[in-house]
Amino acid sequence: CAEDLARDPEISRVFLPDGHPLRAGRRVVNAACADTLEQVVRHGPSLLYDGELGAALADDAARHGAWIDRADLTRYRTHDLAPLRFTYRGVELVGPPPPCSGPLHIGQMLRLLEGFDVAGAGFGTAAGVHLIAEVLKIAFADRAAATADPDYVPVPVDRLLSDAYAIERRAAIDPGRAQAWRPGVAADDGGAHTTHLTVADDDGHIVCATQTINSLFGARFIVPGTGLIPNNYLYVFDPHPGRANSLAPGKRVTSSMAPIIALRGGKPAFALGLPGGLRIFPSVLQAVLNLIDHGMSVQEAVEAPRVWTQGFGLELEPQFPPAVADALTALGHDVQTVPNVAGGMCAIGFDDDGTMSGAACWRADGTPIGLGGGLARAGVRFLPEARR
C-alpha cells in the first residue's frame, strides 16, 4: 500500500516515516487518533453526526471533491432491526439480518444441508466437501441476485429460508458432478482488514461483533487533525445499475459478516465469527457443521481445514489430503490449494455446567482470554497479598 499512502501527507507521516514503510517491531504513534477517541468517549456519537469530527470529515471531503457532506451525517439514522433466527437440527442460530447477507445465506445453506447426512459423509471427505461446495455456489448465486438493503430491495428472506425452496434446490444437487448454478430467487420475489470479537460473561450477556475497514488501510488517507482512516466499504456496492446491490443515495451496503450466536433449548451453545470478506459466512457455515454434525470442540471447529468457492475455482487449505483434491477434481471441481481460507475465527463454547471455553485459530493472531472477578467490586480495597 506504500504507493497509495505516500499520496497523503497525514497517513504517510504515521505509516511511512522518512518515506519508508514501517519495519516489524517499530512503534507507531498516532496521537491525533488518541485525542479523537478521547473526545468520542466524552461526547458520544454526536461528535461525528453533529459535531467537530463530522465537520472535519466533511470539510476534508469537500477539499477533495468527494461526495459526502454535513447533511449526509446529520440526516443519518441507524436502523433498529430484529435479529434473524433459524434452526438447524434443533439448534437455533441468531445473527444480523439484511442488509448483512452472511447469516441469511448460512441459514439458506443449512436448510439445504439438513436433508443430507452430513455427519455420515464425514469431515474432510470428497463427498462432504463436494456437498459444501455446491451449496456455497447456490448461496452466492442467490446472494448476488437478491440480497441488499431491504429499504431498497425486497429481499426474499422467507423464501430463502423456506423448506419448499430448500427441497427445490436440494433436488438439483448431483453427488456425482460439480455444477454451475444460477440464482433461484430475484429481489422482486417478494484479514487483515476486518476484526471480530466474541465476548461473554457469567451473567449471560454475549457480544458477537464484526467490524471492517474493507481494504488494508481502508481509503488510505487520514482526515487531517483526527488521526482516523476512513473505510472504503462503498467499494462493495455494485457499480452496475439495476441490480440488487447497485449504488443508490442513502442505501446501506450489504456485507458478508456473520457473527452468530447459537442456542440449544433456549440456552447459549456457542458464539463465533471471523474476518475474511466473501469467505466469512462460508467459514461460519463450516464451523457450525463442525460443531453440530461432526461433534468437534470449539477449538477443533475453528482450527479445522476450510474450503471456499463462489462458483469458479474450489479453494482447499493444504491440510486436505491429495486424494481428496484428486477426487474433487474428478467430480469436475477446479481445485486450488491456498494457504488459508478467510481469517482467524474466535469462538466461545458454553457447557451445561456454566463453564465457558474460548478458542482462536492459527490463521491470525486472535487469543482466547479469561478474566476472573474476585475483589474487583465497588468499595473493595485491594491488599498487597490480594494483588499477588
N, C-alpha and C positions, 0 to 999 in steps of 0.2 A: 504493500500500500504506500510505500515511501513516495512514489512519484505524485500520487494524489495529495498526500498530506503536505508535501512541500509547497503546494499552491496556496495554502492558507497559513499566514504567519502565526495565528493563535495556536493551532494544533501542532504545527511544526516546532514551536517553542517548547512544547511539553514532550512530544514524542520523537522529534528529530533534533535533539540538542547538537549544536555545532554542525548541523546539516547531515548528520549520520543517524541511521536507525539505532534504537536502544539495544544494548547488548544484554544478554541474560544476566540477572543479578544487579543491574543498575536500578537505583531508587528513582521512582517517578514522583515528582511533587507537582500537584495541581491545586494550588492554594485557592484560586478563584472558585473551583468546584466545591471545596470545603466550605467557603463562605456562603455559597449559594445553598448548599444543603442545610446549613445552619439557619438561613432565612426561611427555608421551606418548613423546618421544624417550628419556627416561631409564628409564621403567617399561614401555613397550610396551603391548600390548592389555590386560594385566591391570589397568591403570589404569581402564578402562571396565568390564570384566566383573566384577572383584572388588575394585576399589579406590575411591579417593576420587571420581573422576569419575563412576562409576556411582552412588555414594551420593548425590552432588549431584543427578544426574538423577532418581533415584527419589524422593528427598525432595521435590523441586520438583513432580514429578508427583502425589505424594500430597497436597500442599497444594492442588492444583487439581482434585482428584477424578478424575485421569486413571487409565488402566488399567495402565500399566507399573509394575512394582515390581522390587526387587532380584532376586527369584527369576527373573524373565524374563531378566535379564542373566547371572546365574551359571549358569543351565541352558543358555544358548545355545551351540550348536556350529556351526562352519562346515562346509560340505559340500565334500569333495574330489571334483569331478566331472570325468569325461573330456570333453574338448572335442568339439564337434560338427564333423564333417567331411563335406563333399560336394563334388562336382565339377561344373564347367560348361565344356563344350567343351575338356576336357583339363586345365583349371586346377583345382587343389584349393583349396578355401576352408575356413578354420578359424575357429570362433568359439565363444562360450559357449553351453551347452545350456540347455534349460528348467530353471528357470522363466523364464529370459530367452527372449523369444519372437522377437527380431529375426533372428538367424542361421537359426533353423529355418524361418521363413517366407520369408526370402531364398532359402534352398535350395529350398523348395517352388516359388517363382515362377520360379527359374532352370530347374528341371526342366520346368516348363510351357513356358518360352520356348525351350528347347533344340530344340523341334520346329518353331520358326518361323525364317524368315530375317530375323533382327533387323537384321543389317548391311545386307541388301538393302532393307529398309524405309526405312533412313536415319535419322539422328538428327534429332529435332525435327519429323518429318513427322506429318501427321494419322494415317496408318496406324500409325506407330511409337508415338505417344502413346496411341492407342486401345488398342493391344495391352497396353501397360504398365498403363493404367487398368483393363482387365478383369482382369488377373492380380492387381492390387492388391486389387480388390474380392473376388475369390475368397479371397485370403490373409486379409483382415480378417474375412471371414465364418467361416473355419475357426479363426482365432485366437480369436475370441470364444467359439466353441463348445468348444474343446478344449485350449487352451494355458494352463497354470497350473503350480503347484508339483507336480512328479511324485511327491512323497511323499504327496500327497493325491489327485491325479488321474492316471489312466493316460494320459499324453499320447501320441497315436499317431504318434510320430516316424517310425517305419519306413514307415507308410502315406503320410504327408505327403511323404516324400522318394522314394517308390517310382515306378518307371516306369509301373506299372499305373494308379496314381491320376492321374499326370500325363496319360496318354493319355485317361483318362475325362473329366477336366475340360477338357483341351485341345480335345477334340472338340466341346464345347458352346460354345466361343467363336465368336461370329459377327463376322467382319471388317466387316460392313456395318451393325451397330447396337450401341448400348450396352445392357447388360442389368443387372437386379438379380440378385444372387447369394445363394443360401442356402448354409449350410455343407454340405460333403460328408463331414465326419467328425464324430464325437462323442467325448467324453472316454472313454467306455467302449468305444471302437473298438479297443480293445486295443492458452533460449535463454539465453538469459539465465539459465536455471535449471540448466543441465547443462554439464559441462566434458568435453572429450575431449582426450586426449594420445596421440600416436603417437611412439615413440622407437625408434631402432635404433643399434647400434654396429658397429664393424668386426670384432668377434668373433662376430657372427652372432646376438646377442641382440635380440629385438624385443618391445616392450611396447606394447600397443594397449589403452588403458584409458578407460572412460567412467564418470563418477560424477555423481550428481544430488542436488539438494536438493528436487526436484519443482517446486513453485511458487516464484515470486520471493519471496525471504526465507523460504522453507520454511514452518515452523509459525508464523513471525512473532513469536517471543519468544526471549529469551536465557535459558538456565539460569543463575541467579544465581551469581556467582563464577567462572564458567567462560569467559565470552565466546563460547560456542558457541550457534549457532542450530540446533535440531533440524530435520530434514526433515519433510515432511508426506506421505511416499510411501504411507502407508496409504490415501490418497485414491484410489489406483489400484485397490484392491480393488473388486469388485462388491458393492454393499450388498444386493443381492437374493439370497436363499438358493437353493441348489440348482443353481448354475451353476459352470462350471469355475473361475472366478477369484473365487468368493464368499469373504468373510471367514471365517476359522476360526482357532482358537487354534494358535499355533506355525507357521502357514502362511507360506511365503515368497511375496511378491508377484511377479507377473510384470513384465516390463519390455520396452520397445521398443528398448533399447540394442542396438547391432550393431557392436561392434568386430570387424573382420575382418582376417585375415592370409591372403594368397593365395600359393600355391606353384606353380611350373612345374617339372616334373621333379624335385621334391623341394627346389628352391631358392626362396628368397623372391622373389616377383614384385612385390607391393605390400602395403601395410598401411594401413588407413584407418578413420575413424569420425567421428562428429559428434554434437552435441546436437540436440534438436528434438522430444521427446515422440513421439507416434504417427507423426510424419513422419520419424523417424530411419531405420528399416530400409527404407522405400521409397526414401529418398535414397541409401542404400548400394547398393541394387539397381541404381539408375540409374548410379551411379559404376562398378559392376562391368561393366555393359553398355557404358558409355563406353570403358572400358579394354580389354575383351576383344573386343567386337563392332565398335566404332567406331574403334578404334585411336588413341584420344586419349592425350596425355601425362598425367601425374598432375595437372599444373596445369590443363590443359584439362578433365579429368574432374571436378575439384572445382568449377570455375567454371561449368560448363555449366548452362543453364537446366533447372529441375526441374518435375515435375508431382506431384500427390498427389490421391488420393481414398480415402475409406473406404466409398464406396457412395452418398454423397449430395453432389453438387457435385464437379466436377473442377477443382482449383486449377492454374492455369498462372502461371508467372512472366512478367513483362512482356516478356521478350526473345523470346518466341514471336511470330511474325508474325500479324497479324489474320486472314490467310487460313487459318492452321492452326486458330485458335479457331473460325472460321466452319465449317470442315469438320467439326470435332469436334461442334459444336452440331448440325449436320445428321445426325450419326450418333446423336444422342439424348443426348449428354452435357450436363449443366448446367454450363457453363463459367464459372469465376470467375477473374478476374485478381487476383493477390495480390502484394504487394511482394517476398516471398521465401517459399520452401518450406523449412522447417527452418532449422538454424543453419549456422555455419561449419564446413566439413569440413577436416580435417587429414589429409594422406596422405604416405607415403614410397614412392617407386618404386625398385626395385633393378635395376641394369643388370648384364649378363653380365660386364662387366669389373671388377665390385666397387664401382663408384661408386653413390651414392645421390642421389636428387632429392627435396627436400622441397617440399610445396605446402600453401597455405592459401587459402581462398576469401574473396570480398568480403562474405559475409553476416555476418561477425563480425570480431573483432579478433585472430584467430589469426595466428601468424607462424612461418614456417619458419626454423629456426636451425641452423647447423652449427658444431660445436666441434672445433678441432684438438687434437692431443696434444702432440707435441714434448717439451718439458722437464718436463712435469707428471708426474714419476715420483718414487717414494720415494727419498730420499737425494740428489736433484739440487738444487743451489742455483741460484736464479735470479740471473743477472747483469743489471746495468742495461741493457746493449745487447740482451740477450735479451728483456727486458720491452718495450723499444721495438720 
